[in-house]
Amino acid sequence: MSALFRQEATTQQQTQWLGKALLLKGWPLWVTVTLTGTFIVLLLLFLTFANYTRRINVNAEVITQPYTINLFSPQQGVISRLLVQNGQQVEAGMPLYQIDVSQVSQSGNVSTSTLDAINKQRRQLDDIIAQQRNNKTATLANLQQQLDQYMRAQVGLNNMVASAKEGLASMGKSLDSYSDSLKKGLITTDQLNNQRYLYYQQQSAYQSLTAQVIQQSLQISNLQSEKVTKAADFDNEISQSLYQQQGLDRELAQANAKNLIMITAPTAGNISSLSVTPGQMVNAGDSLVQLVPQSEHDFYLVAWLPDASRPYVHLGEKINVSYAAFPFQKYGQFPGKIISVASAPSTAKEMAGYVSAPHVNAATADGSYFKAIVSLDRGSLLWHGQPLALSSGMQAESTLFLEQRPLYQWMLSPYYSLKKSITGPVNSRTSL
């Protein structure tokens, strides 16, 4: 069946425009060139004069100065007693922990058996010392009693000697009188001889009493000397026993040290943290307690700087600090100022004493770290007018601002890396 209209008419009807076609003119060429040139110039100026400061985030930890004292377990054992509480104020030498380090064999606890044997010897030695002191007291009392008796007898003999001396003097005067009477013919020779006999008899009695007095004095001297000698002998025996007692005390202290170890406070301060509880097993070197010395202390921040950042960090520089306990999304960042930077890398042993220190693996080249001390502005640690409480050991993150360069230098950093990779040996030349 043939179409009603021709094909050309149908195509014309379908492609015919329904309105006028308007041709819009584009931007003038000078406007496009001007805008493009202005943009390029501004971009070049921005890349040339605008600067960017490289920054890194490093781990940090809140400390106090004087620094918090960490006490560690000297031996492996079990915590038998906890003698303090967290936050308690302690004095120097005050016991904090008691650690049981005793050993057990088939016959029982070795340390306990040793302590029982030493205590038994000490009790026996105490009885010996007490008996020696009692013997000393009794012996000296007996000698003193004898000495007192001799002293009293000495007094009586002295009186008798004095009386005999007076009688002898009187008899001598009477003998002289008899001699004068014989010359005058008043008495006979027999009477004079009888009187002379009586005089000699009195003189013999006086000499006998004098000899007794001398002998009595010698006896008193011997007793006094014996008393001193006996006292010295007993004192020597007691001293030897006391020396043995001191030896047992040393053995007892050593046995106690092998059985129980007392952890004491090295200085007065406040208990900041207790790491273990009674009944817990500890190994040598395990942390037991943190003690904040009792003195005026300030909070500081210890940060660990990678060796690549050390040349750009100087004293007095400002840094930003964010604390793990106070998330920066809510509390923001806080200011800090670097007051000390180590000139030598920190050792692994020094870094092991800090929780925030990076864990350096000796098998890999992780680089070294430098210890930096940052002072904190306590006046800025406020949140809605309320101070934020810091404590030693609190973890933080510090933002350090390093070298500052124009933007074009940062854009050309790949070029510098490429230049370094293709540069040959560097020769040092000295200008004359």
Secondary structure, 3 states (H helix, E strand, C coil): CCCCCCHHHHHHHHHCCCCCCCCCCCCCHHHHHHHHHHHHHHHHHHHHHCEEEEEEEEEEEEEEECCCEEEECCCCEEEEEECCCCCCEECCCCEEEEEECCCEECCEEHHHHHHHHHHHHHHHHHHHHHHHHHHHHHHHHHHHHHHHHHHHHHHHHHHHHHHHHHHHHHHHHHHHHHHHHHHHCCCCHHHHHHHHHHHHHHHHHHHHHHHHHHHHHHHHHHHHHHHHHHHHHHHHHHHHHHHHHHHHHHHHHHHHHHHEEEEECCCCEEEEEECCCCCCEECCCCEEEEEEECCCCEEEEEEEEECCCHHHCCCCCEEEEEECCECHHHHCCEEEEEEEECCCCCCHHHHCCCCCCCCCCCCCCCCCEEEEEEEECHHHCEECCEECCCCCCCEEEEEEEEEEEEHHHHHCHHHHHHHHHHCCCCCCCCCC
